[in-house]
């Protein structure tokens, strides 16, 4: 009887922990979704701004150098791919060779 009561107490504790982890997971998923939406909006804003400057022919200058929009976009795409690969490897537990 004592063994069954200890096991029942352990299972209740494990169930409570599971519920807490589930709640935390749902909260983090909502935060991720909001951050992804903010990122999409920011990327759209950057793209529109770059297109506006490129189409008007007035690319902003920083320290007497023109910003290379294509080079910048290429760099961002490279970073996105690297992040995507490293994120997938962290999720799957595999080490990236990059």
Secondary structure in CASP SS format (residue, H / E / C, confidence):
PFRMAT SS
TARGET T0000
AUTHOR 0000-0000-0000
METHOD secondary structure of the structure
MODEL  1
X C 1.00
X H 1.00
X H 1.00
X H 1.00
X H 1.00
X H 1.00
X H 1.00
X H 1.00
X H 1.00
X H 1.00
X H 1.00
X H 1.00
X H 1.00
X H 1.00
X H 1.00
X H 1.00
X H 1.00
X H 1.00
X H 1.00
X H 1.00
X H 1.00
X H 1.00
X H 1.00
X H 1.00
X H 1.00
X H 1.00
X H 1.00
X H 1.00
X H 1.00
X H 1.00
X H 1.00
X H 1.00
X H 1.00
X H 1.00
X H 1.00
X H 1.00
X H 1.00
X H 1.00
X H 1.00
X H 1.00
X H 1.00
X H 1.00
X H 1.00
X H 1.00
X H 1.00
X H 1.00
X H 1.00
X H 1.00
X H 1.00
X H 1.00
X H 1.00
X H 1.00
X H 1.00
X H 1.00
X H 1.00
X H 1.00
X C 1.00
X C 1.00
X C 1.00
X C 1.00
X E 1.00
X E 1.00
X C 1.00
X C 1.00
X E 1.00
X E 1.00
X C 1.00
X C 1.00
X H 1.00
X H 1.00
X H 1.00
X H 1.00
X H 1.00
X H 1.00
X H 1.00
X H 1.00
X H 1.00
X H 1.00
X H 1.00
X H 1.00
X H 1.00
X H 1.00
X H 1.00
X H 1.00
X H 1.00
X H 1.00
X H 1.00
X H 1.00
X H 1.00
X H 1.00
X H 1.00
X H 1.00
X C 1.00
X C 1.00
X C 1.00
X C 1.00
X C 1.00
X C 1.00
END
